[in-house]
Amino acid sequence: MSCDYVYGLYEAILDGVCRVPQIIAVDNNHISVIENNETAVFESFDDLLSNSQIAYQDVIENDDVIKHIITSASKKLDFIRLENSNAAGLIVASSIEQANRISTLVKKWLQEEAVVATYKESDPTAIIQRFRHSESKWIISVGMISEGTNIPRLQVCCYLSNIKTEMYFRQTLGRILRVTDTINQEAILYMPAEPKLLEYAYRVRHDVPVEADVVKFETMQSLLVGDETNSQNKTISLKEPSIDLAGKEIKLNGFIENTDSLFDEDFLSTSYDQVMNIFGRFKQETIGIGIGLGLD
């Protein structure tokens, strides 16, 4: 016996079960890579990733990229909370190290605390459960909050994961799509304008049964104009442990990044964290089944 009926996003939106998503792709229209006094200019993240040695990991670990995405998302979340006072945001990081660093940046830039839920916490399931019933604004995770985890008050998501599969992208998007009884039913995901992620975003658009601007673009420069911390002399860093970028500088919208000032990082340790997050997520979701923690 076979089933030829699939209940997807199209049907869920028509039935009033899921929200209509909005996906904001953050890009940069003037990126310079400086090496040995020679400058290469790129017009987008797509251009940069296709025609240079800079990796996607560099983009999602860049402080200015993170700052733009979480600041823009925070403004949107604050607007939603005017009507839905307990609305929350999810930041999906690429590693435990990055999750902790983003937590520090959220505190520094937004003057807010963020809950961190990873397999290294003593009881991440309990952390997620407490967040679900609290009024805290932000939770940062590395795969712990994926398919099946039910936190209905999530309405904003920052996709800073290095996982670029359509299944994981859709699972993450699904965390903010569940319709609730609150006034505002917006659901917004912010992500870098990486080619594969854009491909998935446009496929989501085809699954939406109503006319809506599902995919929109936002440039970093437009948000950061007038930001006193964003002067043209600002030095920022990119990290790429898998290739040698010594002596290179990366410049985003006038902001020079000197790769000689990279953070020291053990690549094998990072890979171990990523693998352990997969096992940690499986373990915690298995535990979650037993205690009824938000599994559909």
C-alpha positions in Angstrom: 0.0 0.0 0.0 1.3 3.4 -0.9 0.3 7.0 -0.1 0.1 9.6 -2.8 -1.0 12.5 -0.6 1.5 14.8 1.1 0.4 17.3 3.7 2.9 20.1 3.2 3.3 23.8 3.9 0.8 24.7 1.1 -2.0 22.7 2.8 -1.0 23.8 6.3 -1.3 27.5 5.4 -4.7 26.9 3.7 -5.9 25.1 6.9 -4.7 27.9 9.1 -2.1 25.6 10.9 1.0 27.4 9.6 1.9 31.0 9.2 3.0 32.5 5.9 6.8 32.8 6.2 9.0 35.8 5.3 12.6 35.2 4.5 15.1 38.1 4.7 18.3 37.4 2.8 21.1 39.7 4.0 23.7 40.6 1.4 26.6 43.0 0.9 27.1 44.8 -2.4 30.7 45.9 -1.9 33.2 43.3 -0.6 36.9 43.8 -1.2 39.5 41.1 -0.7 43.0 42.6 -0.3 46.1 40.4 -0.8 49.7 41.5 -1.4 48.5 45.0 -2.1 46.1 43.8 -4.8 42.3 44.2 -4.3 39.5 42.0 -5.7 36.0 43.4 -5.4 32.9 41.3 -5.1 29.3 42.5 -5.5 27.6 39.9 -3.3 28.1 37.0 -1.0 27.4 34.7 -4.0 30.1 36.5 -6.0 32.5 36.3 -3.1 31.9 32.6 -2.4 32.1 31.6 -6.0 35.2 33.5 -7.0 37.5 33.6 -4.0 38.9 31.3 -1.3 36.6 32.8 1.3 34.3 30.1 2.7 30.7 30.3 3.9 31.9 29.6 7.4 33.8 32.9 7.2 30.6 34.8 6.4 28.5 33.3 9.3 31.4 33.9 11.8 31.9 37.5 10.8 31.0 39.8 13.6 29.5 42.5 11.3 27.3 39.9 9.5 26.2 38.5 12.9 25.6 42.0 14.2 23.5 43.0 11.2 21.4 39.9 11.3 20.6 39.9 15.0 20.1 43.6 15.2 17.6 43.5 12.3 15.9 40.5 13.8 15.8 42.1 17.2 14.0 45.2 15.8 11.4 43.0 14.2 11.0 41.0 17.3 10.5 44.1 19.4 7.8 45.2 17.0 6.0 41.9 17.2 6.2 42.0 21.0 4.2 45.2 21.0 1.3 42.9 20.3 2.5 39.5 21.4 4.4 40.3 24.6 6.0 36.9 24.9 7.1 36.4 21.3 10.6 35.0 21.0 13.5 34.6 18.6 15.7 31.6 17.8 19.4 31.9 16.7 20.8 28.8 15.1 24.6 28.7 15.4 27.1 26.6 13.6 29.1 25.4 16.7 29.1 25.6 20.4 31.9 28.1 20.3 30.0 30.3 18.0 26.8 29.9 20.1 28.6 31.2 23.1 30.2 34.0 21.2 26.8 35.1 19.8 25.5 35.1 23.3 28.2 37.5 24.3 27.5 39.7 21.3 23.8 39.7 22.0 24.6 41.0 25.5 27.1 43.6 24.2 25.1 44.9 21.2 21.5 44.4 22.3 22.0 44.7 26.1 19.9 41.5 26.4 20.5 38.0 27.8 20.1 35.0 25.5 19.5 31.4 26.6 22.0 28.9 25.2 20.9 25.3 24.6 23.6 22.8 23.4 24.5 19.3 24.3 27.2 20.5 26.6 24.7 22.0 29.0 23.9 19.8 31.9 20.2 19.5 31.0 19.4 21.2 27.7 15.9 19.6 27.6 15.0 21.4 30.8 16.6 24.6 29.5 14.3 24.4 26.4 11.3 23.6 28.5 11.9 26.6 30.8 12.4 28.9 27.8 9.2 27.6 26.2 7.1 28.8 29.2 9.1 32.0 29.9 9.0 35.5 28.4 12.7 35.5 27.6 13.4 36.9 24.1 16.2 34.8 22.7 17.4 31.2 22.6 20.6 30.1 20.8 21.0 26.6 19.7 23.2 24.3 17.7 20.7 21.8 16.4 18.9 21.1 19.7 15.8 23.0 18.5 14.9 21.3 15.2 12.1 19.2 13.8 9.6 18.2 16.5 10.5 20.8 19.2 7.5 22.8 19.9 8.0 26.4 21.1 4.9 28.1 19.7 6.0 31.6 20.8 9.0 31.6 18.4 8.3 34.0 15.5 11.8 35.2 14.5 14.8 33.1 13.5 18.4 34.0 12.6 19.9 31.2 10.5 23.7 31.2 11.2 24.2 27.5 10.8 26.8 26.0 8.5 24.4 23.2 7.5 23.2 23.9 4.0 20.7 21.1 3.4 17.1 21.8 2.4 15.7 19.5 5.0 17.6 21.2 7.9 16.6 24.7 6.4 13.0 23.8 6.3 13.0 22.1 9.7 14.5 25.3 11.2 12.0 27.5 9.4 9.2 25.3 10.7 10.1 26.3 14.3 8.5 29.7 13.7 5.5 28.8 11.5 3.0 27.4 14.0 -0.1 29.5 14.2 -1.1 30.5 17.7 -4.0 32.5 19.2 -2.0 35.7 19.4 -2.7 38.8 17.5 0.4 39.1 15.4 1.1 36.0 13.2 4.3 37.1 11.4 7.1 34.6 11.0 10.5 36.0 9.8 13.7 34.2 9.1 17.0 36.1 8.6 19.9 34.5 6.8 22.9 35.4 4.7 22.2 35.5 1.0 24.1 32.3 0.3 23.2 30.7 -3.1 21.9 27.3 -1.7 19.9 28.9 1.0 18.4 31.3 -1.5 17.4 28.3 -3.7 15.6 26.7 -0.7 13.9 30.0 0.1 12.5 30.4 -3.4 11.2 26.8 -3.2 9.4 27.7 0.0 7.9 30.6 -1.9 6.4 28.1 -4.4 4.8 26.3 -1.4 2.9 29.4 -0.2 -0.7 29.4 -1.6 -1.2 33.2 -1.3 0.4 36.2 -2.9 3.1 37.3 -0.6 6.7 38.7 -0.7 8.1 35.6 0.9 11.8 36.3 -0.1 13.2 39.8 0.4 16.7 41.2 0.3 18.4 43.5 2.8 21.9 45.0 2.4 24.2 45.4 5.4 25.0 49.0 4.5 21.3 50.1 4.7 21.0 48.9 8.3 24.4 50.1 9.6 24.4 53.7 8.3 24.9 56.1 11.2 26.2 53.4 13.5 29.1 55.0 15.3 30.8 51.6 15.8 30.9 51.0 12.1 33.6 53.5 11.0 35.6 52.8 7.9 38.7 52.2 10.0 37.1 49.4 12.0 39.0 46.2 12.1 37.1 43.0 12.1 38.0 39.3 11.7 37.2 36.3 9.5 38.0 32.8 10.6 38.8 30.0 8.3 40.9 27.2 9.8 40.8 25.0 6.7 42.8 27.3 4.4 45.7 29.7 4.8 44.5 33.3 4.6 47.7 34.8 6.1 48.3 38.3 4.8 44.9 38.8 3.4 42.4 41.5 4.3 38.6 41.2 3.7 36.7 44.4 3.4 32.9 44.6 3.7 31.2 47.8 2.8 34.4 49.7 3.7 35.2 47.7 6.8 38.7 46.2 6.6 39.2 42.7 8.0 42.8 41.8 8.7 43.1 38.0 8.7 46.4 38.2 10.6 44.3 38.9 13.6 42.3 35.6 13.4 41.2 33.9 16.6 43.2 30.7 17.4 40.9 27.8 16.9 41.5 24.0 16.7 39.8 22.8 13.6 39.5 19.3 14.9 37.9 20.5 18.0 35.4 22.5 16.1 34.6 19.4 13.9 34.2 17.3 17.1 31.7 19.9 18.5 29.7 19.7 15.3 29.5 15.9 15.3 28.7 15.7 19.0 25.9 18.2 18.5 24.3 15.8 16.1 24.5 12.9 18.7 23.6 15.3 21.5 20.5 16.5 19.6 19.4 12.9 18.9 19.9 12.0 22.6 18.0 15.0 23.9 15.1 14.6 21.5 14.9 10.9 22.4 14.7 11.9 26.1 12.2 14.6 25.1 9.8 11.9 23.8 9.8 10.3 27.2 8.9 13.5 29.1 6.6 15.0 26.5 8.8 18.0 25.7 7.2 19.7 22.7 7.4 16.9 20.2 4.8 17.0 17.5 
